[in-house]
Amino acid sequence: MAMLKDDLLTGAKAAGDYIGRSRTAIYHMVERGELPVVRKGNRLYFRKSELEAAFRSEAA
């Protein structure tokens, strides 16, 4: 099982880089509820495993 620190991405840019989308696209997807995100203050946190699962279900 992966450690949380190895599974965590901080910010829309990091999530976008990971899944091949722009930072703006990530913000839009978060606003539409299409991506799982945790908000802490002004920061967005994403789990790689949850992003991968979201795109696996999108492709199905």
N, C-alpha and C positions, 0 to 999 in steps of 0.2 A: 504494500500500500504506500502511495506517495505521501511524503510529508506535506503539510499545508503550505509551508514556505516555498516548496517546489511547485505547487499547484496554483499559486496566487499571482495574479497580474494586477498591478496598480495603475489605474488610469485608462482612459479611452484610447490613447495612442498605443499603449502596450497591448491592449486587447485587439485593436485594429491590426497592429503588426503581426500578432499571433495568428489571426484568422484571415489576413489578407484583405482587409477593408480599411477605408479611411477613418480617421478619428470622427469626422462629421457623420459618417454612416453609422458608427457605433452609437453616437449620441441619439440619432434618430431611432435606431433599433431599440435602445433602452427606453426612450419615451413611449414607443409603441408597445412595450412589454414583451418584445421578442427575444431579449437576452436576459439571463439571470444576472443580477448585480446586487451588491451590497453597498449601500451608501453610508459613509461615515463622515459627517460634516460636508465639506466640499469635494471629498474624494470618492471615486468609484473603484470598487474592487471586484475582480472577476476571477472565477476559478477556471483554469484551463479545462478541467474535466467536464465542467458544466457547459462551457462554450462548445466543446467537441460534441457533447450529447445534443445540444440545441441544433447544431448543423447536421448531425446524423439524422435527426427526426425531420429536418427540413428537406433533406434529400430523399426521404422515403416517400 
